[in-house]
Amino acid sequence: MDLDEDQICAEFDRRVYEGIVVFNKEYRTIPYSDNGFQIEFRLLSGLARKPGVSTPSPPTPTSTSTSGSASNTEQPPGLLPGSDINVHNYEITTLGKTHLLAFNKFSAARPHLLFLTQDGYRRQHEALDIDDFTALWTVMTRFTKSRYLAIFNCGVDSGCSRLHKHMQVFGAPEGFGLWPDEEGGKGKGKGKGVPFRYFLGRFDGGFPGPEGLLGVYQGLLGQAEAVLGWERGERGEEEAAPHNVVLDRRWMLVVPRRAPGLNGADANAAAVLGMLWVSDEEKMRRWTDQGPARVLAHLGVPAEQGEGSEE
């Protein structure tokens, strides 16, 4: 399938109609404000079927065979060797030699896309690299009729649900303000009620190419890792500090993370924007009973421990 926005949206609708992709088109949104931080709960019953992080971890190349890959008889048709994401019936196209584009089986928006590394042994705790940003840039520069957001949940403590390295792109919410858009926001971490530390880079000169995006990301990630006291290499050279990334054509946001959830209130990168996707009102109450701002501060680094910054 070509990277045509209209065609991919139409194909997304077809697979939802056929029950392949799980998406509640009639989902409810419930606005909520906590200490000035604006939240939109999105109730998506299909998320109740979404699996959590794989247990045990997917096999490593050395644990499957001497050649480093599982045999065809051991792998379902849509599961790459080493992967824990089955994309059978969800594939869209390949992106060069490094990534596969697929529909998200448990979608929260129209459309909701997955970018998986074609190497199934790449892991979600690895930082983004030039190939990742090339794949994202390829799609985000062609999908221009609507606004799209890309997210990356690095590591289990960031709220990821799968261990095979992947990113997501989905349509931005309509009618819900995204706090990084605010003019004059200087990354203070408190001025707009943002309860956690964050690092924000704006693209004042236009949307950069892949190399430019990588440079911005590495600068922001370095600040996030410093806040966490993370020493690269202590847990292996490939493992980055847990963090969330949100990419827009106007800015990039990196949020350091310390935990995936608190007493049943779990959060991925969408949550740091105030977009809380839950399967039902009981899951929503796990947030409201504890206070969403308090939960998000606990999952990241509380804003009171310092200020975020803006590039």
C-alpha positions as CSV (number, residue, x, y, z in Angstrom):
1,M,0.0,0.0,0.0
2,D,1.3,3.5,-0.9
3,L,1.9,6.1,1.8
4,D,-1.3,8.0,0.9
5,E,-3.1,9.5,3.9
6,D,-6.6,9.1,2.5
7,Q,-6.0,5.5,1.3
8,I,-4.5,4.5,4.7
9,C,-7.5,6.1,6.6
10,A,-9.9,4.3,4.3
11,E,-8.1,1.0,4.9
12,F,-8.1,1.6,8.6
13,D,-11.9,2.1,8.5
14,R,-12.2,-1.2,6.5
15,R,-10.3,-3.2,9.0
16,V,-12.2,-1.7,11.9
17,Y,-15.5,-2.6,10.1
18,E,-14.3,-6.2,9.6
19,G,-13.3,-6.4,13.3
20,I,-9.6,-6.8,12.6
21,V,-8.6,-3.5,14.2
22,V,-10.2,-2.8,17.6
23,F,-11.4,0.8,17.7
24,N,-14.5,2.3,19.4
25,K,-15.6,5.0,17.0
26,E,-18.2,6.1,19.5
27,Y,-15.8,6.5,22.4
28,R,-16.6,9.0,25.1
29,T,-14.3,11.9,26.2
30,I,-14.5,13.3,29.7
31,P,-12.7,16.6,30.4
32,Y,-11.0,17.0,33.8
33,S,-8.7,19.5,35.4
34,D,-6.3,18.9,38.3
35,N,-4.3,21.8,39.8
36,G,-4.4,23.6,36.4
37,F,-3.3,20.6,34.4
38,Q,-5.9,19.9,31.7
39,I,-6.9,16.2,31.1
40,E,-9.1,14.4,28.6
41,F,-10.1,10.9,29.5
42,R,-10.9,8.8,26.5
43,L,-13.0,5.8,27.3
44,L,-12.1,3.0,24.9
45,S,-13.6,-0.4,25.8
46,G,-11.4,-2.2,23.4
47,L,-8.3,-1.4,25.5
48,A,-9.6,-4.0,28.1
49,R,-8.3,-6.7,25.7
50,K,-4.9,-5.1,25.2
51,P,-2.1,-7.2,26.7
52,G,0.6,-5.9,29.0
53,V,4.3,-6.3,28.7
54,S,5.4,-9.7,27.7
55,T,6.3,-12.2,30.4
56,P,8.8,-13.7,30.1
57,S,10.7,-11.5,27.7
58,P,10.9,-12.5,24.0
59,P,13.9,-14.7,23.2
60,T,17.3,-13.2,22.5
61,P,19.2,-14.2,19.4
62,T,21.5,-16.5,21.4
63,S,18.5,-18.4,23.0
64,T,16.7,-19.5,19.9
65,S,19.3,-21.1,17.7
66,T,22.9,-21.0,16.7
67,S,22.0,-18.8,13.7
68,G,20.3,-16.3,16.0
69,S,16.7,-16.7,14.7
70,A,13.8,-18.9,15.5
71,S,12.6,-21.5,13.0
72,N,9.6,-20.9,10.8
73,T,7.7,-23.6,12.6
74,E,8.1,-21.8,15.9
75,Q,7.0,-18.4,14.6
76,P,3.4,-17.4,13.9
77,P,3.1,-15.8,10.4
78,G,3.0,-12.2,11.6
79,L,5.6,-12.5,14.3
80,L,9.2,-11.7,13.4
81,P,11.9,-13.7,15.1
82,G,12.5,-12.2,18.5
83,S,9.3,-10.1,18.4
84,D,6.4,-10.0,20.7
85,I,4.2,-8.0,18.3
86,N,2.1,-10.0,15.9
87,V,1.2,-7.9,12.9
88,H,-0.6,-10.6,10.9
89,N,-3.6,-8.8,9.1
90,Y,-2.3,-5.4,10.3
91,E,0.6,-4.8,7.9
92,I,0.6,-1.7,5.7
93,T,4.0,-1.5,4.0
94,T,7.7,-1.5,4.7
95,L,9.6,1.7,5.3
96,G,13.0,1.2,3.6
97,K,15.0,-1.7,5.0
98,T,14.6,-0.9,8.6
99,H,10.9,-0.6,9.6
100,L,7.5,-2.1,9.1
101,L,4.4,0.1,9.2
102,A,1.2,-1.5,10.5
103,F,-2.1,-0.7,12.1
104,N,-2.3,-0.8,15.9
105,K,-4.6,-3.7,16.8
106,F,-5.9,-1.8,19.8
107,S,-6.3,1.7,18.4
108,A,-7.1,4.9,20.3
109,A,-7.5,7.2,17.3
110,R,-8.2,7.2,13.5
111,P,-5.8,6.1,12.2
112,H,-3.4,4.6,14.8
113,L,-0.2,3.3,13.3
114,L,2.8,1.3,14.5
115,F,6.3,1.6,13.3
116,L,8.2,-1.6,14.1
117,T,11.9,-2.4,13.5
118,Q,12.2,-5.2,10.9
119,D,14.8,-6.6,13.3
120,G,12.6,-8.3,15.9
121,Y,15.4,-8.4,18.4
122,R,15.6,-4.7,18.8
123,R,14.2,-3.7,22.2
124,Q,12.0,-0.9,23.5
125,H,14.6,0.2,26.1
126,E,16.9,1.3,23.2
127,A,17.1,5.0,22.4
128,L,15.7,6.2,19.1
129,D,18.3,6.3,16.2
130,I,18.6,7.8,12.8
131,D,16.6,4.9,11.2
132,D,13.7,5.5,13.6
133,F,13.6,9.2,12.8
134,T,13.9,8.5,9.0
135,A,10.8,6.3,9.2
136,L,8.8,8.8,11.2
137,W,9.9,11.7,9.0
138,T,8.9,9.8,5.9
139,V,5.3,9.4,7.1
140,M,4.8,12.7,8.9
141,T,5.9,14.7,5.9
142,R,3.4,12.9,3.7
143,F,0.5,13.0,6.1
144,T,-0.3,16.7,6.0
145,K,-4.1,16.9,5.7
146,S,-4.6,16.4,9.5
147,R,-2.3,16.9,12.5
148,Y,-0.5,13.8,13.7
149,L,1.5,13.0,16.8
150,A,4.3,10.4,17.1
151,I,5.1,8.8,20.4
152,F,7.7,6.5,21.8
153,N,7.7,4.8,25.2
154,C,11.3,3.8,26.0
155,G,11.5,1.0,28.6
156,V,9.0,-0.7,30.8
157,D,8.9,2.2,33.3
158,S,7.8,4.5,30.4
159,G,4.5,2.6,30.1
160,C,5.3,0.5,27.1
161,S,3.1,-2.6,26.5
162,R,5.4,-4.5,24.1
163,L,9.2,-5.1,24.2
164,H,9.9,-5.2,20.4
165,K,11.1,-1.7,19.5
166,H,8.3,0.3,18.1
167,M,6.9,3.8,17.8
168,Q,3.3,5.0,17.2
169,V,1.6,7.7,15.1
170,F,-2.0,8.8,15.5
171,G,-4.3,11.6,14.7
172,A,-4.1,14.5,17.2
173,P,-7.2,15.1,19.3
174,E,-9.6,17.7,18.1
175,G,-10.8,20.4,20.5
176,F,-8.2,19.5,23.2
177,G,-5.4,21.9,23.7
178,L,-1.9,20.4,23.8
179,W,0.1,22.3,26.5
180,P,3.4,22.3,24.5
181,D,1.6,24.5,21.9
182,E,1.2,27.3,24.3
183,E,2.9,30.5,23.2
184,G,5.3,31.8,25.8
185,G,5.6,28.4,27.5
186,K,9.2,28.3,28.7
187,G,9.3,24.7,29.9
188,K,9.0,25.7,33.6
189,G,7.2,22.6,34.5
190,K,4.8,24.5,36.8
191,G,3.5,27.5,35.0
192,K,0.8,25.7,33.1
193,G,0.2,23.2,35.9
194,V,2.5,20.5,34.4
195,P,3.3,18.4,37.5
196,F,6.5,16.7,36.2
197,R,9.9,17.6,34.7
198,Y,10.1,17.7,30.9
199,F,12.4,18.9,28.2
200,L,10.9,20.6,25.1
201,G,12.5,21.5,21.8
202,R,10.6,23.8,19.3
203,F,11.2,23.7,15.5
204,D,11.1,27.5,14.9
205,G,12.8,27.0,11.5
206,G,10.3,24.4,10.3
207,F,10.1,20.6,10.6
208,P,13.7,19.3,10.5
209,G,15.0,16.3,8.5
210,P,15.9,13.0,10.2
211,E,19.4,14.2,11.2
212,G,18.0,17.4,12.7
213,L,15.4,15.5,14.7
214,L,18.0,13.1,16.0
215,G,20.2,15.9,17.2
216,V,17.3,17.6,19.0
217,Y,16.3,14.3,20.6
218,Q,19.8,13.4,21.8
219,G,20.1,16.8,23.5
220,L,16.7,16.5,25.2
221,L,17.4,12.9,26.2
222,G,20.8,13.9,27.7
223,Q,19.0,16.3,30.0
224,A,16.4,13.7,30.9
225,E,19.0,11.2,31.8
226,A,20.9,13.7,33.9
227,V,17.8,14.4,35.9
228,L,17.4,10.7,36.6
229,G,21.1,10.3,37.4
230,W,21.3,7.7,34.6
231,E,24.8,6.6,33.7
232,R,24.8,5.1,30.2
233,G,26.5,1.8,30.1
234,E,25.7,0.7,33.7
235,R,22.9,-1.5,32.4
236,G,24.4,-2.1,28.9
237,E,25.3,0.4,26.2
238,E,22.0,-0.1,24.4
239,E,19.8,0.7,27.4
240,A,18.6,4.3,27.7
241,A,16.9,5.8,30.7
242,P,13.1,5.3,30.7
243,H,11.4,8.2,29.0
244,N,8.5,9.3,26.8
245,V,8.9,11.1,23.5
246,V,6.1,13.0,21.8
247,L,6.9,14.4,18.3
248,D,4.9,17.0,16.5
249,R,5.8,19.0,13.4
250,R,6.2,22.0,15.7
251,W,8.1,20.5,18.7
252,M,9.6,17.5,20.4
253,L,8.9,16.6,24.0
254,V,11.0,14.3,26.2
255,V,9.8,13.3,29.7
256,P,11.9,11.3,32.1
257,R,10.1,8.4,33.7
258,R,10.5,6.4,37.0
259,A,7.5,4.1,37.0
260,P,4.9,2.7,34.6
261,G,1.9,3.2,36.9
262,L,0.6,3.8,40.4
263,N,-2.1,1.6,42.0
264,G,-3.6,0.7,38.6
265,A,-3.3,4.1,37.0
266,D,-0.9,3.4,34.1
267,A,0.5,6.0,31.7
268,N,2.3,6.0,28.4
269,A,3.5,9.0,26.3
270,A,0.0,10.1,25.5
271,A,-0.7,10.7,29.2
272,V,2.1,13.3,29.6
273,L,0.0,15.5,27.2
274,G,-3.1,14.9,29.4
275,M,-4.6,12.3,27.1
276,L,-5.6,9.5,29.4
277,W,-6.8,6.4,27.5
278,V,-8.8,4.0,29.7
279,S,-11.1,1.1,29.1
280,D,-13.9,2.0,31.5
281,E,-15.0,4.3,34.3
282,E,-13.4,2.1,36.9
283,K,-10.0,2.6,35.3
284,M,-10.7,6.3,35.2
285,R,-11.5,6.4,38.9
286,R,-8.1,4.9,39.6
287,W,-6.8,8.2,38.3
288,T,-9.3,10.6,39.8
289,D,-9.2,8.9,43.3
290,Q,-5.5,9.5,43.5
291,G,-5.3,12.8,41.6
292,P,-4.0,12.7,38.0
293,A,-1.4,15.4,38.7
294,R,-0.1,13.5,41.7
295,V,0.1,10.3,39.7
296,L,1.9,11.8,36.8
297,A,4.4,13.5,39.1
298,H,5.1,10.1,40.8
299,L,5.6,8.4,37.4
300,G,8.0,11.0,36.3
301,V,10.1,13.5,38.2
302,P,8.1,15.9,40.2
303,A,8.2,19.5,38.9
304,E,9.1,20.7,42.5
305,Q,12.5,19.0,42.1
306,G,13.5,21.5,39.4
307,E,12.3,23.1,36.2
308,G,12.0,21.6,32.8
309,S,13.7,23.4,29.9
310,E,13.0,24.5,26.4
311,E,15.5,24.5,23.6
